[in-house]
Amino acid sequence: MNPFVQKKLDDIAERLDTLEGILASACEKVDTADKRRQDALQSQLSQRKELVTLQHKASAYDALRSRHDHMTTTHDRLHEGLRQLRP
């Protein structure tokens, strides 16, 4: 084969090998970025679930605290009324 043609073919093969390496590296970066994105979405979903749970607990606590305050007030009134009934 003509040495000039052989040199050009070798040069093309070398460039193809280089491009293959670049493409493989780019694919790895895309896969890594996709994995990070999936992890971030999963973390966000988990945090949202936790936030909803905490909001429900806070709401239940507020209702319970309000009921407790009402019962404490009622207890204090009853106790004061009983004290006034005693001679």
Secondary structure as GFF3:
##gff-version 3
##sequence-region A 1 87
A	DSSP	alpha_helix	3	85	.	.	.	ID=ss1
###
